[in-house]
Amino acid sequence: MTEVLNEDGRAMRGSPSTSGATAPTTNPGGSGSVALPSAPVLQVMGSSILQPSTQQAIGAAFLVIDARARLGKTPTQIADYAAMRLLAATRVPAAGGDTVLTLLSGGEAPAGLTPSDAAYLRALHHTPTTEKASARLDSMAGQMARAAR
């Protein structure tokens, strides 16, 4: 489940703050104002082409692991796998690789988060979520490259 937040990470204001509000109208036969709907309102302080005013945030996440799939795995391996799947919303790579995401794919599995997994999570969570996708990916790639040295 995701939600839309403003640039400060605040959630949309709900109906209690907007109920009973009115707005002026230009309707010649109208009473001069019309009641606003009680829909949630997203308050935005500023916006630009480089820094969009909204961000997507994970509000809740669930991971279900089949009991048979966890046989022979340590609690650390399961926790690290869950962190990668839930905190980064990742998928299991088709080609395998040096990542804890291959834990439930069969074969040789790492003991936990690999250095590349840790660098990815660090870069993902240290990059502003309001940056455009291309700028965010460039920033993350640079951070991960520096971590690999």
ZIDAWO-V942136 format. One record per pair of residues at least 24 apart in sequence whose C-alpha atoms are under 8 Angstrom apart, sorted by the first residue. I is the first residue (numbers start at 1). J is the second residue. Records with the same first field share a line. If there is no record, write none. Layout:
BEGIN
I=J, J
END
This chain:
BEGIN
1=58, 59, 60, 61
2=56, 57, 58, 59, 60
3=56, 57, 58, 59
4=54, 55, 56, 57
5=42, 54, 55, 56, 57
6=42, 43, 44, 53, 54, 55
7=44, 45, 52, 53, 54, 55, 130
9=55
11=42
12=40, 41, 42, 43
13=40, 41, 42, 43
14=38, 39, 40, 41
15=39, 40, 41
50=131, 132
51=130, 131, 132
52=130, 131, 132
53=130
54=130
55=129, 130
56=129
61=86
62=86
69=104
70=104
76=111, 112
77=103, 110, 111, 112, 113
80=112, 113
81=112, 113
84=117, 121
87=121
88=121, 124
115=148
116=144, 148
119=143, 144, 147, 148
120=144
END
